[in-house]
Amino acid sequence: MMRIRLLSACAVPAFVMALSAPAWAQDADAPAQDDPSNEIVVTAQGRAQVLSDVPIAVTAIAAETLELTGATDIRQLNQIAPSLLVSSTGSEANGSARIRGIGTVGDNPGLESSVATFIDGVYRSRSGIGLNELGDIERVEVLRGPQGTLFGRNASAGLINIVSKAPASTFGAGAEATYGNYNLWRVGGYINVPLGDTLSSRVDGVYVKRDGYYRDVTNNTDVNDRDRYFVRGQLLFEPSSALSVRIIGDYTKRNESCCAATFIDETVAPANLGLLNPATNPIVRVLRDLGQPLAAFTTPYDRDIYTSPGRSYAGETRDWGVSGQIDYDLGGAKLTSITAYRGYHSDQGSDTDYSYVDILFRAADGNSAREFGTFSQELRLQGEAFGGKLDWMVGAYYANEDLTVTDNLRFGSQYGRFAACRIITSGALGFAYAPNATGCINPALRPTVSGAFGAAGPLILAGFDRLDGVRNVGDTLSTYRQNSSNYAFFTHNIFEITSGLNLTVGLRYTNERKKFDATFGSDNTACPAQQAALGPLLANPGLAAVAGGLINLTCQGNSSSELNGVSINRERSEDEWTGTAILSYKPTEDLMVYASYARGYKAGGFNLDRSALKGPVPSFASLGGAQALVGNLEFDQEINNAYEIGLKYSTGPFSLNVAAFRQDFKNFQLNTFNGSVFLVQNINSCGTDLNGADRDQSINPGLPGYVAPTATNSNPAATTGGCAAGDVKAGVRSQGVEVEASLVPHRDIRVSLGVTYSDTKYRDNLIGNQRGTPLDPALRLLPGDNMSNAPEIVATSSFAWTPEIGNSGLSALFYVDARMTGDFNTGSDLFPQKEQDGFVLANGRVGIRGPQQKWALEFWAQNIFNEGYTQVAFNSPFQQGPTAGAALNSAYNNARYPGGTQIFSAYLAEPRTYGITGRFRF
């Protein structure tokens, strides 16, 4: 149904509106309207080339297009690049970019980005860092598919290359001011000053302040606000036509509260029907009885949140760096050197369970932080040989990065009571439910509860009391450190075989070494006490469930004083060959066709999360200590083998790009939250039929694929579905077609359209890493289904009309763009409760401009129709009731509810915003 609506919505604007005004939009200072054939120049292959001559899939977005669509960071690129999706989740530092449905999923900084971000030739350590203000930009290039040869750092799915405006040899200055709803103020400007015949300087700055679009009813404050500034200074030294030296320094600071989430119901995804009803869902009843206002479970798009009293999402981010680029024409070759150092620090508090009940939190005291320090050096030497028949390039790259993550995750003041009530509401113990009593047990019925467990009754009661006392404990301060050192050598060569027929060959060798260590601090003494007292009961089939449940919730996430002061370490290294081969042919000057193969790579690493060391029930001592388990934090490198055919046609005012692609990902790195802990797992497939063993579970006998627990194995489904290492194949395939077209029928009119059809799916018979380990049962819905945040169809379009107003020298502006997205699932475990219906997102801008655009006054709106949609939905932490038994309403005991009574939250996208902008240039 949505696909019909989507195509209908696309049919009219597709021909009258315009896409990502990508490669054909011109810079605001260029005579684009007088010369509609003037194409943008890109550096996608490490040298300056006209876009239509580059035989790879690139969306190039010029400065005027960015200005028209209101892009101030890489998120707004969604609106003008159909194969790109950028979203943010639990922190602004955790933004994720996806190209053709593929990207790094989750918030773990130990995972590198499948879609790399470069700004002025310098790699940014994670794509979320690109969510900063960008300042004045010359162009943005979105390279689709693996980039395994150039650009310093490898990227397995694609690359975003941002080029800022360089200093010019003439004086210039500009300023703009914006006021909008949510009390938005944005002030920016630049000044360009020549300092002589050979030296120029430029300074750009931006300041932004805005109220949040979530209202924290409990603490009477806003969340998801804006309070940031950005400054960039540059020097350009050109003593001769052969030598150019560009020095760039920038600094960004943000003091913002981010990122809130709301509970979602059937108005967001129909599969949530009935989940938030306290009469049928015991976990909602527990939350209500512990103080959660029922209003928190209604009308999610009202954006009212009920944070635990005193908890905060406040945080501070500092991002800074300096780089120097030297371009020196040696005569027979051109040498390029890019040297950079970047620092990044972000800390963020959070009400980590997103409810009024105080279950989990990270204090906003600076101890929940991530910090990067990265040095990089790239050298390229490029020239020609054989009379211009060979355009050759050789180069080397080195980077050294220090990553430090500190964590202060603690159980809240109500965690113990909440966790005890979560158990009591299940099965035969429901009769004793008393949320205001110790252990959530009615005092008058404690003897009855004890008697139900025979001689072990006193131990079980003591276990409930011990769990009840788990409050305001957890990480005192845990620190994770990772040093990444990598070097690479590469070559990229374009051979002219005959006139119009070229062969491009690129090859890269990369060596990556990572050293990891962590030191834990914890004051949760209840965990080892619980393990010691109740561990012997696990061998008794009649007691294992309740004893295991008590230990599990007391020690959840491996929060245990047994780890206090404990350190672990590990080192890994890898060598990879990547590259590309492209055959391109230009039968006419206006048309190019090409076919290519590319191999991309993303480094493996470590899951920076103690919860992945082991399950919470056994003690560390019983398994040989934490150091013996550190291998469980490791994941393998991700490899993409990609094939592509395409054509590029450009003549006068019309351009057309078409690409068809297939990509196979081996060891795809997936990070997902299962409601209790984060899982990081490689995804592969098995060449042998697993007969459904990758889809089984040991949670609920009412759900498909049930494998019953045994006295010695509480989760036997986790051990089924393995594969011989020699039979392991790629686990993810992305294939489809992309079309981008642009038309300039009149000097004042620009129309463009982009459509991406991408079938991005998990293969059948899924397994874990390259050694053939079984898939985690939490991911049992993945086999054969589409990946998260990977809609099959996306269409973008835009229309710009800038008519002159008589002979006054003034001109008007009418601009609109739209992104039409098909249905997709926003959760990495693909639970149906996380589905998002397709939608249309539209932006618009109208205004008047002075002669030569020296000034402009514009009225604008983004998300004009106030479309409500989710960026990412997730299991509300720990907020799952019984998965089976008498207390589970039969309505939840079916495949429609794979999480049983688990309830869900979501990070919502921004609502409608609008305002006025004044702009001046001198």
N, C-alpha and C positions, 0 to 999 in steps of 0.2 A: 504494500500500500504506500509506504513512504517512498519507494523508488519511483512509482508513478507520479506522486506529488512532486518529488524532486525534479524529475525530468520535465514535468509541466512547468514548474517554476523556472527552470533553466531555459526553456525554449524561447520565451519572449526576450528576457534580458540578454540572452547569449548573443543576439545579433545587434542589440541596441546599446548594450552596456559593454564593459570591458574587464578583462582579467587583470591579473597581476601586472598590468602595464609593464610586463617584465622588461625584456631586453630592448624594447623599442621606445620606451619613454626616455626623454632627454633631460639633461640637467637644466635646472631653471634658468641658468645664465646662458644657455646655448640657444642658437636660433633653430629650435626644433621645428617650429611651425613653418618656417620658410624652407626647410630642407627635410621633408619627412623621411627620406631614405637614409638619413644620418644615423648609423647604428652605433651601439655602445661597444666600447673596447673592454675586454676582460683579460684576466691573467690566470684563467682556469688551468692552463697547461704550463705555468711558470714563465710565460713570456706574453707580451702584449699582442692580442689578436682580436680582430673583429669577430663578434660572437657567431655570426653565420658561418665562419670558417673553422669553428671549433667542433670536432667530431665527438662530442660527449654531450650528455643531457645537462644543460645549465639554464637556470632562470636567473637573469640579471636584472636588477631593479635599480633604477637610477634615482637621483636625489629628488626630483620633482614628484615622482610617484610616491616615495616615502613621505614627503610633505603632504601630499593630497590625502593619503589614507590615514594620516595621523600617527605614523609609526615613530615611536620613541625608544623602543627596545625590540628585541627579536620576536617577541610574541605577536606583534602586529603584522609580521610577515605572513602569518597564516592567511590573511585576507587577500594576498596577492601572489601566493605560490601554492597551487592546488596540491602538490605532492608533499608539502611540508605541514607539520603540526607541532606547535610548541605549546607546552602547558606547564603549570607549576602546581605543587601540591603542599606538603607539610611545611615548607619553608621556601622563601624566595631563592635560597641557595640551591634548591633541588629542582629547578626547571629542567624539563626534558624535551629534547627535539627529536622528531621522528620524520623520516623521509621514506616514502613508499610503504608506510605502515611499520617501519622498523626503527627502533630507538632503544635507548637504555631505560629500563623500567625500574622505578622505585627510587628511594631516597638515600641509598647507601653510598657514601663518598668513595668507598673502595672500588666501585665500578666506574670505569672510564666511559666516556660518551661514545656511543655508536655513531652519532652525528657530531663531528668536531666543529668547534667554533674558533675562527682566527680573526683577529682584529689587527689590521696593518701588518700582516705577515706573522703575527705572534700568536701561538697557540694558547687558548684559555683552558685551564685545567679541567673544567667541567662546563657543560653547555649552560647550566643555570647561572654561571657568572656573567653570561651575555645578557641577562635580564636587567643589567644596569642601563642607565641613560647612555645614549650613543653619541650625542652631540651632532655636529654638522657632518653629514656623510656624503661621500662622492658616489658610492654605489654599494650594493650588496649582491654577491653571487651565491646562489644556492646550487651546489653541485650534487647531482642525484646519482646514487650508486656508489660502490666502494672507491675510495681514494687511497690506493695502496702504493703510489709511487712518489708523488710530490707533496708539498705542503708540510714538510717537517714531520708531523705526527700522523700515524696511520689512522684511517677512519673506515669502519667496516660498512657503514650504510650511506654515508654522504658527508657533506661539509658545507658550512656557512662561512663565507669569506666576506668580511666587512672592511671596506676601505674608506678611511676618513679623508676629508678635504685637506690637502697639503697647503702650506704657505705659498703665496703668490708674490710676484715681483712688484705689484702695484698695491697702493693703499686701498683697503676696503674694510667696512664694518657693517654689522647688522645686529638687530635686536628684535625680539618678539616677546609678547606677553599674552597669556591665556588665562581666562577665568571661566570656570564651569561649575556644574552641579557637584554635589558633595564638597562644596567649598574649595574647589580645585584652583590653585594658583600655580602657574608654570611660567617661569621667566628664563629666557635664554638669550645668548648673544655671542658674537665673535668680533675680533678685531685682527686685522692683518696689516702688519707694518714692515715695509722693507727697511733693512738696516745697512743699506749700501748696495753696490752693484751686484754683489755675489751672495749676500745673506738676507734671508727673509724670515719673518717670525709670524706666528699666529697663536691666538689664545681663544679657546671656546669654553663656555661655561653654561650650566643649566642648574636651576633650583626649582624643586617641585614640592608642593605641600597640598595634601588632600585629606579629607575625613575618610574614615573607613566605611565600607558598604555593608559590613555586619554590625549589628548592635548587640553588645554584650549587656543583656538586661540585668544580670546579677550584679556586675561591677560598675554599671552605668558608664560604659566607655565604648569607643569604636574599635573595631579590629579590621585588618587589611587596609590600613591607611597608607599614605605616602608622606615621607619627610626625608628628602634626599637632596644632595647636590653633587655636581660633577664638574671637574675642570680639566682641561687638556691644554698643554702648551707645546709648541713645536718650533724648531729651527730648521731651515733648509739652506744648506751651503752649496753653492754651485760655482766653483772657481773657474770652471771651463765646461765646454759642452761634453767632455768625456767623463767628468766626475760630479757625482751628486751625493751629498751626505744629509740624511734626514734624522733628526733627533726628536723623539716624542716622549713626553712624560704626562701621566694622567693620575688623577686621584678621585675616588668616589667614596662618599660616606652616606649611610642610610641609618636612620633611627626610626624603626617602624614596627608595628605590631602585626604579626603574620604567623600562621595562616589558619583561619577558623574553618570549621566544617559544620554542617547541619545534618541532623537525622533525615533520612529520605523515606518517603512512603510511596504508595501506588501512583501518586500524581507525577512522580519522577520516573519510576519503572513499575509497570503493572504487577510484576512478580513480587513486589513488596506488600501486596494486598493482605491485610490482617496481621502483619508482623508487629505492628506497634499498638496492638490492642491489649491492655493489661488484663482483660478478662480471659484471654486465651493464651497469651504469651507470658510465661512466668518471669522471664528476665525483665520485661517491661514492668511487671508488678513489683519486682524487687527494687528497681530504680525509683518507681513512684513512691514506694513505702520509705525509701531512704531520702526523700526530699526532691526528687526530680519533678519539676512542673510538667504536667501533661501537655502544656502548650509547646514544649520543646519538640514534641512528636508531630506537630501539625504545621501545615503551610510552610514548607522549607524555603520557598522563594520570597517569603517575607524577610528572611535573613536576620531573624532574631535568634540569638544563641544564649544559652544558659550555662556559662562557665562556672566552675567551682569557685566559691567565694575566695578572693585573695589570689587566685591563680592568674597568670598573665602570659600573653603571647609577645611581650616586648622583646626587641632584639636590636642589635647593632651590627652593621656590616661596613668593612673598610676594604676597598679594592684599589690597588695602586701598582704602578709599574713604570719602567723606563726602557726604551728601545732605541737602537741606532741601526739605520740601514744605509749601507754604502753601495752605490752602483758605480762601477768604474769600467769604462770602455778601454780595453787593452789594445784595441786595434783589430786583432783577429778574433777576439772573444770578449764577452762582457762578464765581469765578475760581480756577483751580488753577495753581500754579507749582511745578515740580520742577527743582531745580538740583543738579548732582552733578559730582564729580570722582573718577575711579577710577584707581588705579595697579596694575599687575600686572607681575611679573617671575618668570620660570621658567627655570631652567637645568637641563640633564639630560645626564649622560654616557651613553654606550652602547657596547656591543660590537655594532656596527651590522650585522655579518654574521650574528650569532647562532650562531656555531660556535666550536669550540675553536681552529681555525686562525685566525691573526691577519691578517684580510683588510682590514677597515675598522673604524675606531673614532672616537668623539668623546670626548675626555678630559673627565673630570668636574672641570674647572678654572674653571667659570663662563663660559667662552667659547662654549658652545653654548646660546644663550639667546634668548628672545623677551620683549619688554617693551612694554606698552601704557600710554599715558597718555591718558586720555579725559575731556574736559569736555563736558557736555551741559546744555542748557536747554530745557525744554518749558513752554509756556503753553497753557492751555485756558480758554475762556469758554463756559459752558453755561447755558441757560435755556429758558423756555417762551414761546410766543406764541399769539395767536388763541384765548385761553381754554383753553390746554392742548392744543390740537390739534396744535401743533408743538413738539417737543422738539429744540432746535437746539444745535449746538456748532460753534465755530470755534477754531482753534489754530495754533500755530507751533512749530517744533522746530529746534534748531541743535546740531550736535556737531562737535567738532574732536578728532581722534585722531592721536597719534603712535605709530607702530609701528617698533620697532627689532629686527632679528634679527641675531644674530652666529653665525657658524658656524666650527667648527674640524675639519671632517671630514677625516680623513687616512687614507692607505693604511697598513695595518699592517705589522708586521715580516716577515710571510710573504707579503705580497701579490704581489710580483714573481715569486717561485718558483711560487706557486699559479697566477698568470695564465699564466706560460710553460708549465706542465704542462697547463693547460687547452687550449692550442693543440697541444702535442706529442701529446696523446692522440688527436687527431683525424686522420683520413685516413691518408696514407702515412707520416707521421712517427712513428706509434705504436711502431715498432720501436726508436726511440732513447730512449724514455721512461726517465728516470732522476731520480726526485724529489729525490735527495740531491746532484745535480750542478748546476753553474752552467747556467742556461738550461733546466734539466730535460732536458738532452741528455747521454747517455752519452758521456764523454770519448773513448772509443775509437771512437765512431761519428760524431764531429763532422765528419771529412773526408767521410764518406758523406752526411751531411745537407747539407753545403756543396755537394757535387757535384750533389745533386739539383736545385739551383737555378742551375746553370751559372755564368756569370760573376758573377752577383749573389750567389753563395753566401756570400762573406765579409760582404757587407752584411747578409744575412739572419741569419747567426750573430751579428754584432755587435748586430743588433736584438733577438735573444733575450737576449743578455747585458745589454743596456741595460734591457730589461723586467725581467729578473731583479733588477736593482738598484733597482727602484722599491719602496722600503720606508721607512716612517716619514716620508713626505712628503705634501704636500697643502696644505690651507688652513692658513696661519699664523694669520690672522684675517681673515675676510671679513664685511663689515657691509652689511646691507640696511636702508634707511630708507624709510618710507612715511608721508606725511601725508595724512589724509583729512579733508576739510572738507565738510559737507553742511548744507543748510537745507531746510526744507519748510514749506508752508502747507496746512492741511487743514480740511475741514468735514465734519460727520457729523450728519445730520438725520433725525428720525423723524416722519413725517406720519401723523396719524390721518385716514384718508379717510372712513370711517364707523365706527360702533361695532364694534370687533374687527378691523377691516381697516386695516393699517398699511403704509406704504411708507417704507423706510429708504434714504437716498441718501448716499453718502460719496464724497468726491473729495479727492485729494492731489496736490500738485505737489512734486517733489523735485529739487533740484540737487545733484549730487555731483561733487567735484573731488578727484583724487588726484595727488600728486606723489611720484615714486619716484626714488631714487638708490641706488647701491651702489658700494662700493670693495672690491676684491679683494686678498687677500694669498696668495701661493702660492710654495712652494719646490720644486715638481716640475719641475726642469730637464730631466729625461729626456724630457718630452713634446715641447718644441720641437726637441730634438735628434733625436728619432725621426721627427718630421714632416719635418725637413730631409733626413735621410739616406734615408728610405724613400719619401717622397712621390713622387719620380720613377718608382718601380717600379709605381705604381698604374695607369699607362697600359699596362702589359704584362699581357695577360689571364692568362698563366701564373703571374704573380707577385702579382697584385692581391689575391688572397684572403689569402695569408700576410702580405704587407706591410700590408694594411688591418687585419688582425687584430692585428698587433703594435702599430700606431699606436693602434688603438681601445682596447686594454687599457692602454696606457701613459698615454693621455690621457683615460681614462674620466671622464664627468661634467664634461668641460672642466677637469679639474685640470691646470693648466699655469702655469709661471712666466711665460709670455707675458702672463698677466693680472695679475702682481704689480704692485701700485700703480695699476692701471687703475681708473678710475671711469666709471660710466655713469649716465644719468638719462633720465627720461621723465615726461610729464604727460598725464593724460586727464581728460575731463569728460563728464558726461551729464546729460540732463534727462528725467524720466519723469513721466507722469501715471498714477496708479493710483487704485483706489477700489472701491466696491461698490454694488450695488442689490439690495434685498431686499423682496419682497412677502410679508407674513405675515397670517394670518387665524386668529382664535380663534372657531370656531363655538359653543364652550361655554367656560366658565371653566376647564375642565380640559384642553382640547385646543387645540394650536396647530399649524398647518401653514404651511410657508413654501417659497419658491423664491428662489434668489439667484444673482447673478453677482458675481464678484470678480476683480480683477486685482492680482497681487502682483509684487514686484520685488526683486531682489538685485543690488547694485552689481557692476560689473565691476572689474577690478584687474590686478595683476601677480603672476606666478609668481616667488616669492622663491627662485629656485634657478638657479645659473649653468649647470647642465646643459642647460637649455632654450634657451640662446642659439643653439646650433648642434649638429651632430653632432661627435664627437671627432676625426674624421680630418683635415679641413682646418684649417689654422691660422687664427687670427683675422685676421692680416694679409692673407691671401689673399682674405678676404671683406669687406675694408674696415674692419676693426677692430671691437671689441666694441660701440661706440656705434651702429654701423650695424645691429647685430643686435638692439638692445634691444626692438624691436617684437615679436620672437618671444616675449617674456615676457608680453605683454598678452593678456587675455581679456575677452570681452564680458559685459554685464549679462544676468542671467537673468530671464525673464519667465514668469509663470504666469497663464493665463486659466482660471478655474475656474467650474463650474456645480454647483449643489447643490439638492436638494429634500429636505425632511425634515418630521418631525412630532415633537411633544413632548406627552406625555400624563402628567398628574400628578394623582392623586386619592387622598387619604388615605395609606394605607401603600404604594401602588403607583405606580411611575413607569416610563415607557418613552420612550426617545429612539431615533429611526430617522433615518438620513441616507443618501442616495444621492448620489454625487459623480462628476464627471469633471473632470480637470485636464490641461491641455496646456502643457508646458514648452518654451519656445523658448530657445536658447542655454544649455541645461542645462550647468552647470559641473562637469566631471568631473576628478578627480585620481586617477591610478593609477600604480602602480610596476610597471615592466616587467621587473624583475630587475637593471637597471643604473641607470636614472634615473627620476625622477618626471615624468609627463606631465600637463599641465593642458590640457584641450581642451574647447571648447564642443561640445555635441552637438545637431545639428539633423537634419532629414530632407529629402529631395529629392522634389518632386512628380513627377519623371520617374524611370522605372525605371532603375536603375544596372546591371542585368544582372549582379549579383554583384560589381561592382567595389568595393563596401564590405566584401567578405568575403575579398579576396585577400591573398596574402602572398608574400614572396620569401625565406623562411627555409629551407623544407624541401620538396623535390620530392615527398616522400611524403605531404604534407598537402594537403587540398583548396585550390583557388584559387591554385595556384602560378604566379607570374610570375617567370621566370628573370632573374637579374641580368645586366647587360651590362657591357662594359668601362668604360663611363662612368657607370653608375648601378647601385650595389650594392643598391638597394632600390626598384625601379620600382613596386612595389605602393603605395608611399606617394604616388605621383603620379596614381593612377587613381581614378575615382569622384567627380570634381568635379561641381558643379551650378551652374547660372546663379543669380545672387543673387536674381532675381525669382521663382525657383521654390523658395526655401527655406521650409520649414515646421517646426512643432514636432517635436522629436526624441524626446520622452518623453511618454507618456500614463499617467496614474494614474486608475483608475476602480473603483468598488466600492460596497459597502454597509456601514454600521456600525449596530450595534444595542447599546444599553445599557439594562438593566432592573434595577430594584431593588424588593424586597419586604420589608416589615417586618410579618410575620404576627403577631408578638407583641412586646410591649415589650422583651423580652430577646433577640430573634432578628432578625438582619439578613441578608438573602440578596440577592446581586446577580450579574449576568452581563453580560459584554460579548463581542461577536463582531464581528470586522472581516474582511470579504472585500475584498481589494484586488488588482486586476490592474494592477500597475505595471510597464510594459514600455517598452523602446526600440521605436521605430517601425522599419519596414523602410526600406531605401535611405538609410542614415545618412551624414551628412557632418559636417564640422567647423563652423567659425564661420558667421556670417550672410552672409558673402561667398561661401559655397559651396565652401570648400576641402575636399579629400578627408579622409576619416577616417584616423587613424593606424592602420597595419596591426596594431599591438599590441592594438587594440580590435575586431578583426575578428569576434569571437564575439558582439558586442553586438546586431547587427540582429535584431529580432523576438523577443528573449529578455527574460525578467524582469530587472529591475534587481537589483543586489546588495543583500543584507540586506533583501529585500522579500518575505517569505513571503506567499502568497496568503491563507492563513487563520490568524488568531490569535484565540484565545478566552481570556478571563480570567474568573475566578470567585472568590468568597470567601464564607465563612460565619462569622458571629460570633454567639456565644451567651454571654450574661452573666447567668446565673441568680443570684437572691439565695439566700443560704445561711441558710435559716430566718429568724428575726427578729433575727439578730445584727448586721445592718447590713453584713455582709460579702457579697461577691459573687464568683463564679468567672468565669473567662474561658476560653473555648475558641474558637480562631480558626484558620482555615486559608485560604490562597488558592493559586491555581494559574494558571499561564500556559501555554497549550498552543499551540505554534507549528508550522506546517507546514514542509516542506522549503524551503530557500533556498540561494543561493550567497553566500558571504561575500567573494568577490574582485571588485573593480570591473572586471576584464577577463573575468570569467565563465568562467575555465578550470574544467573539471570536477573538477580536483584540489582545488578550494576549496568543493565542495558540502558542505552541512550537512544531515543528516537532521533531520526534525522531532523535537521532544522536549517533555516536560512538566516544568515547573519548579514546585515546590511549597514554600511556606513555612508554618510553623505556630507557634502560641504558646498556652501554657496558663498559668494563674496564679490568684492570689487577690488581691482588692482590698479595701481597708478602707472604712469608711463614707465616703460622698461622694468616694470614690477619693482620699482623702488619702494613702494609701500603696498600693503594689502590689508583689508579688513574682511574676515571670514567668519561665518557662522557654521558650526559643525555638529555632527552627532555620530556617535558610534553605538552599534547595536540599536539601531533606530527603533525597531519593533519590540525592544525589551525582551528578547528571546531568552528564556531561562533554560540553561543546560548545565550538565555536570562536566567538569574536567576529568576527575577521577573519583570513583566510588570505592569504598573499602569497608572491611568488616570493622564495626565499632569495637575498639579494643576491650577484650574480656567480656563483652556483652552478648554472651550466648548462654542460653539456659540448657536444660536437659536435651540431649539428642535422641533419647529413646526412653521408654518406660511409661509408667502410668501417668506421670505428670506432664507428659508431652501430648498436647492436643493433637488428635489424629489429623487435623488439617495440615500440620507441618510434617507429617510422616510420609512424604512422597517426594518424587523427583523434582517437583516444582521448587522445593525448599532444600537444596543440597546442604545448606548450613543448619537445617533444622530451625531452631528458634533464634539463630544469630540475627541480630539487627545490623543496619548498615548506615554509614554516614558518607558524605561526599563533599569535596571541594567544588564549590559552584564557580562558574565563570562570572565575569563582571556584568553587572546590569547595564541598562542604557545610561550613557553619559553624553553630555552636550555642553556647548559653551561658545565662546567668542574668542578669536585670536586676532591680534594686531601685529603686523610685521613691517619692519623698516630695514632698508639697505642703503648704504652710503657708498 
